[in-house]
C-alpha cells in the first residue's frame, strides 16, 4: 500500500487524490487522530467511499470498517481529523 498524510497534499490536492484513487477502484482508508471531532472516533480506521466536489468545495464520504452508516464531511473536517491515508492499488 501507499501511505501519505493529509498535510502532504495541500489545498484541493487532497480532494483530487481521494477522488482519483476511489474512482480507480483502489481501497482507500484513513486513520484518525487521538481526539477527533464528531462524527469521527479516535484512533480508528475508516474506508473512503467517495470524494466529490459541490461547486468549489470538496466533500468526503466515509464508512466505519466496524459497521454503521456512511457519513460525509467537508474536506477541511477530514483534514483536521485524519492523520494517515493508505491506498491499496491491488
RARA-V541416 format. One record per residue. N is the residue number from 1. RES is the residue in one small letter. SS is DSSP state (H for helix, E for strand, C for the rest). Layout:
# RARA-V541416
n	res	ss
N	RES	SS
N	RES	SS
This chain:
# RARA-V541416
n	res	ss
1	x	C
2	x	E
3	x	E
4	x	E
5	x	C
6	x	H
7	x	H
8	x	H
9	x	C
10	x	C
11	x	C
12	x	C
13	x	H
14	x	H
15	x	H
16	x	H
17	x	H
18	x	H
19	x	H
20	x	H
21	x	H
22	x	H
23	x	H
24	x	C
25	x	C
26	x	C
27	x	E
28	x	E
29	x	E
30	x	E
31	x	E
32	x	E
33	x	C
34	x	C
35	x	C
36	x	C
37	x	C
38	x	C
39	x	C
40	x	C
41	x	C
42	x	C
43	x	C
44	x	C
45	x	E
46	x	E
47	x	E
48	x	E
49	x	E
50	x	E
51	x	E
52	x	E
53	x	E
54	x	E
55	x	C
56	x	C
57	x	E
58	x	E
59	x	E
60	x	E
61	x	E
62	x	E
63	x	E
64	x	E
65	x	C
66	x	C
67	x	C
68	x	C
69	x	C
70	x	C
71	x	E
72	x	E
73	x	E
74	x	E
75	x	H
76	x	H
77	x	H
78	x	H
79	x	H
80	x	H
81	x	H
82	x	E
83	x	E
84	x	E
85	x	E
86	x	E
87	x	E
88	x	E
89	x	C
90	x	C
